[in-house]
């Protein structure tokens, strides 16, 4: 039997939820207002970046600092509207989380603004499966995923009297795999997410669909 002191960390966009439409539509709302070209919905390479990184990449680094501040505010406002209606959990994710939560402690570590991540997961009724949800604490503050893991473990340790053991990070981008390895835990590549072909080749384990997570973690 596994212990609830063993912690599995999950990335959010592209792993727990399909949020492509809400993210791209929110970005396009902002880009068009600022007279930049709209994005094609194939631009999933932007998902998983911070909002500032997404806007810089979407405008080929042509967005000014003053425009960036306006754009971030407008994006947050629009995504708060579109997120709940245009985002949905991947097939089988609720059942997988429910089953894993019986044996492990589960957390979320995301590059999304923490407030927005909590709000969205609560709306989708997924927050019930997690001990806590960790994301960027403020717009404009960049934090690597391994740094988020450090912050997350400090808080979880405080809840468990220092006895938590982080065992894996499930992610869909190369940055997730790198963060897991830097932190010294297993990496699990979610192939149903937004990663490009071959992007997850360095993962310790690969999952083709959410149900594969049960095979990996229940061994």
N, C-alpha and C positions, 0 to 999 in steps of 0.2 A: 504494500500500500504506500502510495506517495504521501508526502507531507504537505500541508498547506503552507508551511514555511518555505517550500520550494516555489519560486516565483517564475512565471512565464510572462514576458513582456510582449505586447502586440503593437506594431505600428497600426495606424488607423485607416487612412485613405489607401485604397487598393488592397487592403488585407481584411478589415472588418466590414467596410462599406464601399460601395461603388458611388463615388461622389463626383465623377468626371463632369457630368452635365451641370451641376450646380457651380463647380469651380470655373469651368470654361465660360459658362454663361455670365457669371459674375464678373470675370475678367473682361469679357467683351463689352459688358455694360460700361465699365470704366474706360476701357481703351477707346471706344467710340466717342464718349463724352470728351475725352482729351485729344481727339482727332488723330488717333493712331489706328492702324489697320486691325480689324477683328481677326481672331484666331480661328483656325479650323479645329473641329472637335477631335482631330487625330493628335493634337499636341499634348499627349499624356506625359511627355517628358517633363512638363512643368509641374506635374502633381508630385507632391512630396517636398517641394521647396518651400521656403518661407514666402510670405506674400511679397516682400520686397524683392526677393530673388526671382519670383515668378514675373513680376512686373518689369524688372530689368531685362530678363531674357526675352519676354514677350515683345519688348520694344527695341530689341537689339542694342540695349544700353543707351537709348536715346532719351529716356525719361529724365527730366531734371529733378533736383532735390525738392524743389517747391511742388512740382507736379506729383512726386512720389508721396508726399504727405497727404495731398488731396486724394490721390488714388487709393491709398490704403484705407482712409476713412470711408470713401465711397464703396470700396470692395467689401469691407466689413458689413456695412449697412445692407448692401444687396445680397450678400451671401447669407446673412441672418434670415433674410426673407426666403431665398431660394433653397438653402440647405435642407430644411425639413421636408420640403415637397419634392425635391429632385435628387435626394440621396436615399439609398436603401441598403440594407445588409445583404451581403452575398448569400446565395443559397446555402443553407445548412449552418451558417455561422451561429445563429442563436442556439441551436441544438448542440453544436460542438462546444461552445462556451459553457453552456449549462453542465455538460458532462465533465469537462476539464476542471471546472470550478469546484467539483466535488472532491478533487484530489490535489489541486494546486491553488496557490494564490495567483490571481491574474491582475495585471495592470496594463494600462495603455501608455505608450510613449510616442508622441507625435510632434511633427514640426508645425502643426496647426496651433493657433492661439488656444491656450488652455481653456479659457472661458468658452470659446466657440465649440471646442471638442466636447466639453462637459454638457453644454446645452444640446448639441446634436445627438450625442449618445443617449441622453435622457429622453429626448423626443422619440428616438427609435427603440426605447426600452431595452437598450443594451448595457446601460450603466450598472444595472443590478448585478452583473457578473464580475465586476471589477472592484478590487480593493481601493484603487484610486486611479485617476487619469492625469497624466502629466504632459504638458505642452509648453509652448512659449508663453512666458509670463507677461510679456508686453510686446507690441509691434515695434519693429526696429531693433530688437535685441536678438542677436543671432546666438543660437546654442546648438552645438553638435549633438547628435543622438547619444553618443557615449557620455557626454556631460549631463544630458537629461537622465540617463541611467544612474549616474552617480547621485544626482539629486533625489531620484525616485527611491533608491535603496536607502539613503539616509532617512527618508521619511518612513518607509516601510519598516526599517530596523527599529525606529522609535516606537512603532506600534507593536513590534514583536520582541521587544527587549533585546535587540541586536542579533536575533537568531535567524533572520531571513537568508535564503540562498538563492540568488538569481541564477537560473539554469539555462535560459534561452531567450532569444529575441526573434520573433516572427515578423519578417518584413518583405517588401516587394521590390526594393531598390538596392543597388550596390552599396549605397551609404549605410543601409541597415545592416548589411552583412559585415561591412568594415567596422561599424560601431560595436557589434557583438564581439568581433575578434579582438578589438582594442580593449574591450571591457573584460575579456577572458571568459565569455560564455558561449554556448552553442548558438549557431545561426541557422534559421529555418527560412528557406526561400519560398514565398507564396507565388507560385507560377500563374495564378489566376489574376494577379494584380497588374500594375502599370509598368513593370520593368520591361526593358527591351530584350530581344533575344540574346541569350548568353550573359545577361547582366547578373544573374544569380549563380553562375557556375561555381563560384568560390564558397557557396553555402555548405554547411556541414550536412544538411538534410534538405531535400526538395519535396514540396507538397504540390501536387497537381490540382488538387481541389481541397476545400476545407476539411472534408471528412478524413483526408490523409493525415491531418494533425492528430487524430485519435490514435492512428497506427504508430505515429512517431512517439507520442508522449505516454501512451499506455503500455509500452513495452517494458 
